[in-house]
Amino acid sequence: MRNDSYPKSNPMIRVILHYKIKGVVVRERQRVWFSNTNLYAYMRKSCCKTCRKTGYLYTKGMVGLDSITTKSVETTEASKIEVRHPLEPLTREEIAASVAILRSYESSRTALRFVSVTLHEPPKELVQNYQPGDPVEREAFMVLLDNADGQTYEAIVSITGNVVKSLKHIPGVQPSIMLDEFEECERVVKANPEFQAALRKRGITDFDLVMVDPWSSGNFGSEEERTTRLSRTLSWVRTGPKDNGYAHPIEGVIAVVDLNKMEVIRVEDYGVTSMPWKPGNYTPDSAGSLRTDLKPLDILQPEGPSFAVNGHEVQWQKWRFRIGFTPREGLVLYTIGYEDQGKLRPILHRVSLSEMVVPYGDPGSTQRTKNAFDAGEYGIGMLANSLELGCDCLGLIRYFDAHMTDSRGNVITIPNAICMHEEDYGTNWKHFDWRTGDVEVRRSRRLVVSSFSTVANYEYGFFWYFYLDGTIQLEIKLTGIVSTASIPFDEKRKYGTVLAPGLYAPNHQHFFNIRLDMNVDGPNNSVYEVNVKPESQSDDNPYANAFYAESTLLSTEQEAQRHVDLATGRYWKIANPSSRNSLGDPVAFKLIPGENAWPFAAAEASVTKRAGFVTKHLWVTPYSPEEKYAAGDYPNQHLGGAGLPEWTQRDRPVENTDIVLWYTIGHTHIPRLEDWPVMPAAYTGFLLKPVGFFEQNPALDVPPPVLKHSCCAM
């Protein structure tokens, strides 16, 4: 358990620490608080403004100190660090060592940027056959961008062997936009004379209060989009340093930026629209009178939590799995299994967010190109929050940090990027025998593993739940601030909702694709679509009340491209034909859809071509380690057709083999007044439930609740 004591009033500064690994000097950026002799190294801002107000100061550059001296120190070689499992995430030392090895190998490249540095995951067979004590070769997988020539490269670096194993040029692609590119882009745009002139036309003269959000440019067929690394920026302005700038859009102005050269190519000005100046703040001091009758709700576990953690392996109530994290996908879960009658039975090898896209539905000049691939174009993990007790998580919490690099190769850490805790979840099962007066009831509990990411105005929470009865659930929470635009004060626009005079939020959708590498009681699985069908009236069904579940095997990739269907109660069953229960049926889990949506962009729309995965709710492919992302490896500025639509053209067999399910979740957002100025969380997701996997209710052995003070009546 970690319950760190943070300083309450000390300045934070940015420093560059230098140290040596394998004789190579490595830089590591940290933002740190100084408090007497204590050094608190935390990378990201805290969870909410309320927390920051109580003492978490956040700034850039030197604050409160005249100077600071750093020195080089020798560290333990990363290759000698003990690693307990092949899927353990890279440590800070391993990341720094891999960067140093790559830099030494490519010393002539002075404009190289590190898009991502992650664990190069070992082959599935090695992981599944691994025994404690087996040797583990640690490797890093890198995506690199050379600003000098605009070319993209992929590298595999052996940290164990201190060698670059491969360096491959990937032609004609653009990697994701990096976090420091965001900061640099905003700075360059605000300093541009043409952009400043456009602001003055709109009565804006204090450029320090201007917010510039770099949006990915997409690809609409131009030569510029094919050859130049671009961002199309949208802008807002604050009325003060802490004002919600999204209440004041700067309409009609787009700065197009070459991110490799980091210079403004042009400023597009589509005409002046009056600025909406009504405040849209949401902090306690701007919310008016706060409720006074909301009593504290404390979560107490006097005997500690029911989970155990060994490195990144988690054991909880017969569940066992591993936690990982990547800059692109964010939270990753590996080797999920459930202990049944003394045997650990596998269910999933790997599950993560594969891709997400947010297409907007307004054809206006500043809105029509808005469709962000928040994983593939930005990195949902790179944008993860540092979660804090009382804001994001309640109870007895176990946090996990996430280590990665900035684009210069400096090691950064997001403290508390992942939160794990237990929650009471009401009734698990109950029955009252009215003849005997006996009642049996069991409480439900779930283990929560979660992460939150902020993508400019929006927040996304990814919550994985594990239940006592063998159920797995993904719940995605959407909150934050809706993207806004300005319109004339006397106008309403059919493509969205007016939030205040002159302020408007366009309609949009959110699509998430989840990659599920299935392993139900073993590697060879098959998928069945199950539809509930009514039976016509007949001699066997005289009252016309009969209905039944019909299972259909999906044997090839083309057959397995499916949609949700509420009319038939459709779900999909992942079965292992080689593993059967006592009744002779294949053991299985079923995927039950939650809320979902169809895409409203037309088939010929650019976003539909680039995000082809949104056209189907279910895809099934044979396992291939190269196929990880539903829209392809590099969706940024890609013309389209990559990923699932391309792979499944081969129509490979998916029956009784190692398969991957790709499930697409859609959420349509027609904004409401109640979504302003900050949006109450919306929820979407799906369930995985056992079907004949167990011989009976696996939660029968949950003990009855102990009647303590928590069960008393008032």
N, C-alpha and C positions, 0 to 999 in steps of 0.2 A: 504494500500500500504506500502511496506517496501523498503526503500532505505538507507540501513545502510552505515555508514561511517566507513571504515576499516582503521586500522593503516597501514602505508606504509613502516616502516623500523624496526619494533620491533620484537625481537625474540619470537618464540613460544616454549612453553615447555609442557610437559605432567605432569599433577598433578593428585593425587587421593584425591577427596573430600570425607569426611566422614560426614554423618548426620544420624539422627535417625528417623525411622518411626515405630510407634507402639512399641517403646522401643527397636527396633532391629537396630543395626548399619549397615548402607548400604554404600557400596562403589560406587562411580560414577566416571568413567574416563572421563576426558575432555582434549582437547588440547587447550590451551588458549594463546592469546597475552596479554602482559602487556604493557600499555602505560600510564605512570604517575599513576593516580588513576583509570583509566578506565580498565575494564576487558571485553575483547571480547572473548566470548566462542564459538568457531566454531570447528567442529569435523573433517572435511575433507579438503583435498587440494582443491584449487580453480579450475575453469573449464578448464583452459588451461595454458600452459607454458608461454604464453604471459602475462596473468594476473599475474602469480606468479612472472614473471620477473619485473613487475611494483610494487612489494611490498608485495606479499603474500609469506612469507617464510614458509617452511614446513620441519620439521625434527622430529626426535624421541629423547626422552630423554631430559635431562636438557641442555639448551643452554643459555648462557649469564647471568645466575644467579647462585650464590653460593649455595643457599638453599631456600626452601620455607616451610612455616609452615601452616598446615591446622588444623581445629578444628571441633569438632562435634557440630552440631546445631540441635535444634528441628524444625521439619517442620510440616506444616498442614497435618493432616491425610488424606491419599488418599481417604479413604472411604467417606470423607465429601466434596470432590471436586464436584462442580455442573457440571453435564454432560447434555448437551442439547438434546442428541438423543442417542438411543441404538447403533447406528453404528459409533458414534464418536470414532476415534482411541484412544488407550490408551495414557494417558498423561505420561510425564516423572515420575511424582509422583506415578501414578498407576503402572507403570512398576517396579519401585523401590520397592513399597510396595508388589507387587506380588512375586518378587524375595525373599524379606525378609520373607514373609509368608512361602514360599516353603522351604527356608533354615532352618527356625525354625522347620518345620515339619520333614525335612530330615537332621537333624544336624549331624548325624553319617557319612554321605557321604561327604568325604573331597575331592574327585576327580570328583565331579559333574560338568558338563559343560552345559551351556544353549545354545542349538542350536538355538532356537528361542523363543521369548515371544511376543505373539500377542493378539489382542482382540479375545476372544471366542465369535463369533458372535451369537446373540440371534436368536431364531427360526424365520423363515420368517413371520409367522402369527403375532408374537408379533411386528415385525418391521412395517408391513403393517397396523396394527391396532393402532399403537402408537399415542397418543395425547400429545401435550406439557403439561408438568406437571405430567405425569404418572411416577411412580417410576421405576427406572432402576437398575437392578442388574448388576454390572460390574464384568466381569470375564476375566481372562487371560488363554489362551491356551499355554502350553509350550511343547516343545520337548527337552528332556534331554538326555545326554550321560554320563555314568559313566566310566571314563577312567580306574578305578580300575578293573572292570570286563568286560568292553567293551559292556555293555548292554544298550539298548535304552528304554526310558520311555516317556509316555505322561501324562501330568498333567493338570487338570483344577482347577484353584485357584479363589475363590470368594474374590474379593477385598472388596466388600461391606460387606460380612460376615466375613472377616478375617479368612478364613478357606480353607484348601485344600479339594476340593470336590471329586477329584478322582486322583489316581496315578496308571497308568497301565503299566505293562511291555509289550513291543513289541518285541517278540523274533525273532532272525534270520534276523535282518535288520541293515543297516548302515544309520544313518542320514547324512545330507549334510555336506560337508567340511566347516569348519568355518573360518572366515577371519583371526583370530589369529593363527589358525592351518597353514594357508599359511605362515605367518611370521616365526613361529617356525620351520616349515618344511624346509624352505629355510636356516635358520640358522644352523640347524642340518646337512643338506646335505653338506653345504660348509665347515663345520668343520670335516667332515668324512675323515680319512686318505686314505681310498681306493679311494674315489672320488677325493681327491686332487692328488693322484698318477696318476689317469686317466687324469686329467687336465695337469699335468706336461708332460705326454707323448705327449700332443698336444701343448706344448710350452707355456702354461698358468701358470703363477706363482703368479700373483696378484689376489688372490681369492676374494678380496673386490669388484672387478669389475665384478664378475660372477653373473648372474641372474639365479635363479632356479625357474621355474614355476611348482607348484604341480598340476599334472593332475589326475583326478579320474582314478582309475585303470580299471573300467569296470568289466565285468565278462565273462571269456572265459572258464569256467568249472573247474578251479583248486580248490583244497581244500583250498589253501591260500586265494583265493578270497572269499570263502564261510565263512571263520572263522576269518580273520584278517582285521582290518580297514587299508586300503592301499592307498598309492599314488604312481604313477609312474611319476617321475619328468623329465622334459626336461630342457636343460640349454643353455644359451647364454652368451656372454661376451661383456662388453663395452670396448672401447678404452680409455675412460675417464669418469668422473663421470656423465656427461650429454649426453653421446653418446647414440644413438639408438642401444641397444644391439641386437635387433632382426635382425640386418644386419649381425650378426656374430654368427651363430648357432654353438654349440659344438656338433658335430655329433657323433653318435655311443655310447653315454653314457647315461644310464638311472639308476638313483638311486631309488630303491624300498624302501619305508618308511612305517614302522608301526606307524600310527598316534596316536594310543592309548599310546604306549610306547614312542613315538616320538624318534625313533632310526632307523638308516639305516639297513635294513635287508640284502641287498646285492647291489652291483654295477654291472650292466650288461654293458660290453664293447664289442661292435660289430666291433671294428677296427677303426683306425684313418683315417679321411678324412681331406684333407687340409682345413684350415680355410679361408673363404672369408673375406677380410679385407677392401673392398671398403666401405666408409661411406654411411650410409642411413639416414641421419638426415633431419629434416623437419622444424626446428625452423627458425624464420626470419633471423637470422644471418648465416644460412647455405643454404638458398634458393636462393642465388645470388641476383641480382638486383630485387627489388620489384616494382610492378606496381605503377606508379605515377599519372595515369589518372582515378583512381577509386574514384569518388566523394562521400562525405558522404551521407547516406540515413537515415534521421531521421524520426521516427514515433512520431507524435504529437497528443495528445488527450487533448486539452486545457480544455474541460469540464469534463474530467475524463473518466473512462471506463464505459461500458454499463452493466457490471455485478455487482452483489451484493453478498457478502459472509457473512454467519452467521455460525461461527465455521467452519465446513467442508461442509456445504451446500452451493451450488452455484445456483444462478438464473441469467439467461441471455436470453433475447429475447425469452420468452415463454418456454425455457428449464429450467428444475430443476433437480438437481442430487446431490449426495454426493461423496466426495473424500475420499479414504482410501489408505493405504499403508501397505504392509507386507514384511518382510525380504525375503520371498521366491518368491512371485509373483511380487513385486514392486507395481506399480500403480494399484489401484482397483477403479472402479466406481460402485456406488450403486444407486438404486431407480431412474433410469432415466425416466423422463416423460416430456410431452409437453403440455402446456396449450392451449386448443382449445375451443373457445367460452365460456371462463370463467371456464372451467373444466380441471383439471390436469389429463391427460390421461397417464397411465403407459405404458412403452415400454420394459424396462429391469429391472430386480431386482438387478442383479450383473453381472459384466463382468470384466475379468482379463486375464492375461497370465497364462495359466494352466501349460504348460511345453514347453521347447524348447530343441533341440538337434542339435549338429553339427558333423555329421559323415564325416570323412576324407577318401579319396579314394586312398591312397597310401599303397601298401602292404609291404613296407619296414620295417625293424626291429624296427625302432624308431617311425614309423608312423602308423602302422596297428592297434594299440590299441587306437588311438585318436578318441573318440566320446564323447563330453562333453554335459551333461544335465545341461545347465547353470542355470536353475531354481531349479530343484530338487536336483542337486549335489552340487551347490554352493550358490544359492540364489541371484536372479537378483536384489532384493531390497536391500540386504545387500551390494551389490556392486554399488549402485547408486551414482552418482556424486552430488556434490553441484553445482547447476546451477548459472550462473552469468550473469548479465545484459550486453548485448553487445556481449557476446560470444555465449550463447545458446538461448537467448530470446531477442527480440527487442520489444520496445513499453512500455506501462504502465503495469507493471508486478505485479501479486500477487503470492508470493511464499508460499509454505507450507513445513514445516519441517517434517522429519520422525524420530520417536523415536523407539529405539530397545535396545538390549543388545549386548555386546560382549559375548564371550563364558564363561567368568567368572561371568556373571551376572551384570557387571557394565553397567549402563545406558549410551547409546551413542545417539547422535543426528546428523543426516545428515541435515545440514541447507540447505534450498532451494532445497530439493530433488524433489519437484514438482513445475513446472512453469505453470502459467495460464495467457494468454493474448489474445487479439483480433488481427485478421489479415484481411486486405482487401483481397478479393479473386476474383477480376475482375468483370465480368458481371454476375449478377444473372439472369435477364431476360431482353429481349429487343424486340421491334417490331417497324418497320417504316412503316407507312401507306402511300404508294406511291401515293394514290389518293388524300389524304388530306394534305400530307406533315407533318403530326403529327408523332412524335417519342416519345416513352416511353421506358425508360431504368432504371434499378435499379442495384445498386452495390451489389455484394455479400460480405458477411462478415462471418467469422467463429471464433468460440471460440476454442482456442487451450489449451489442458491440456496435459502436456508432462513430461517425465522423461528420463534420460540417465543413462546407466550403463556401466561400464568398466569391462570386464572379461579378465584379463591379457592383451592380445594384442588387443582384439576386443572391439569396442563400439557399443552399441545398443540403439537407441532412440525409445521410444514408444510414439506416438503422436495420441491423440484422438481429432477429429475435430467435432464440432457441427455447423450445417449450418442453415441459416434462413428458408430454405424450408423443414425442418424436416429430413434432411439427417444426418446420423452419419457415420464417417469414422475412420478407424484405419490405420495409416501409420507407418510402422516400417522402421527406417533408420539404415542401416548397414555401419559402417565406422571403423576407427582405422587402425591397422597394420595387414597384413596377417601373418598367422603362417608360419614360415620358417624352412628350413633344408639346410644342406650343401651337395653338390655333387662334384665329381671330376670336375676340371675346364674345361676339354675337353668333358664333358658329357652333354647330354640333357635327360630328363626323361619324359616318355609319361604320367605319372600320375600327371603332373603339369606344371608349367611355370618357366623358368629360368629368374630371375630378374636382375642378375649381375653375373659376372664370379664366379662360385662356389656357388651361392646363388639361392635357389629354393623355390617356394611356391606350396604345393600340392593342387590338386583339392579337393573341399569339398562342402557340402550343409548345409543350415540352415533350420531347420523346427521349426515352432512356432505353438502351439496349443492354441487357444483362447476359453475360456469357457464362453458361453453366456446363462445366466439364464433368459429365456424369460418371458415376462409378458405383451404381446400385448393386451392392453385394458382389462386386467384381467388375472388370473392365468392359465386358461385352453386354450391351444393353440394346433394347429396341423401344420404339415409341409407338404408342397407340393413341389415336384420337377417340375420345368417348363422347357420344352424343346421346342425350335422353330423347326417346321417341315415344309418342302416344300410339296405342294400338287401336285400330278401328274396331267398331262394334261387330261382334260375331257371336257364334254359339259359345265360344270359349270366353268371350268378353261381353256378356249380355248387357251390362250396365255401362259399357264404354268408359270405364275408369282406369284401365290398365295402361301402364307405361313401363319402359324397360331401357337399360343402358346398352348401347351398341358400341362395341370396340372395333376400330378399323386400324390395321397395321399400316404405318407409314414407312414404306420400304426403301424409298429413294429420296434424294434431296428435293427434287421437284414436287413429289407427293407431299413432302413434309413442310411446304410453304403454306401456312394456314392463318386463319383469322379467328378472333373470338366470336362467339355466337351465343348471345343471351337466350335466344329462342329455344336452343337445345341444351342449355346448361353445360356447354362444351368445356371439357378439360382434357389434359394430355397426360397419359400414364407412361412412365419410364420403367420398363420391366426388365428383369434378368431371366431369360428363358432357361438358363442353366441352374438357377437357384429357385427351389420351389418350397412352399410352405406345407404344413401337414395335410392340407386339403388337395395338394397336387397343383396348385396355381402358382405361376411365376410371382416372385416377390416384386414389389413395385413401390414407387412414389408417384404421386400425381401433382402436376402443376395446375393450380387453380387461379385463374385470372382475377385480379381486383378491378378497380376502375381502369378504363382504357378508352382510347379514342382512335379515330381515323384521321389521317392527314388531310387537310383541306387545300393545300397547295396542289396545283394541277400536275399531271404526270410530266408535262413539258417544262415545268418550273425548274430553275437551276437547283434549288434546294432539294427537290425530289430526286433529281439525278445524282446529286452528291451524297444524299442520305437515303439511298435506296432501301436500307433496312426498315424504314418506317412504313413501307408499303405492305409488310406482312407482320403479324404479331408473333408468329412462331417460325423459326427456321431450324433445321437440324442438319448438321454436317458431320462427316467422319472426322475424328480427331486429327489435327495437324498442328504441330507446334508453331508453324509460321502464320497460322490464321488466328489472330488474337483480337482484331478490332473490326467491328461490323461495317464501318465505312472505309476500311483500308488503313494502312499504316500512316499515310500522310494526307488527311483530308483537307488540310489548309491550302486553299486556292486550287484544289483539284477539280478538274472538269466534271468528274462524275463517273459512276459505273463501277467503282472499286469496292472491294470487300465482299459481302455476302452475295450480291447479284452476280458478281464475276465468278466467285468460287463455285456457286451452285449450278452454273451452266453445264458443268460436267455431269450432273445428275448421278453422283456417286451413290453406291448402296449405303444405307444407314441401318440395316437390319442386323441384329445380333453382332454388333461390333462396338468398338470404342467410339462413342459419339459425344458431340457437343450440342447442347440446346442454346439457342439465342432467342431470348424473349424480349419483345419490344413493348414498352409501357408508354401510353400516351395520355397527356393531360391537356385539355383545352381550357384556356383561361380567357374568358370574357370579363375584363376588369369590372369591379364594383366600387361604389363609393366607400364601402367598408374595407376595401383593400388599401386605402390611403389614410395616413402617409406611410404606414408600414403594414405589410400584409399578414393577417392571421394565417398560420400554417395550413396549407392544403396537403392532403395525404393521398398517396397512391402506392401500388406495389402488387405483390402476389404471395401465394402460399405454396409450400411443398409439404404434402401430407402423406404419411405411409398408407399404402393400400395392400393389405395382405403381407406386409413386410414383417409384422409381428404376429404371434399366435393369438394375442388378446390385447386388450387395452394396456399399453406399456406403463401407464401411470397408476395401475392398481396398487403398486407398492409404495405410493406416496403416503406418509403417515398422516393420521388425522391431525387437525390443528389443535395446538395446546391452548386451552381456554385461559388466556391471560387478560390483562387490562385492555388489549386491543379488540377483544370480542365483547366487551361490556356494553350495555345499553345506557342511554342517558335518562 
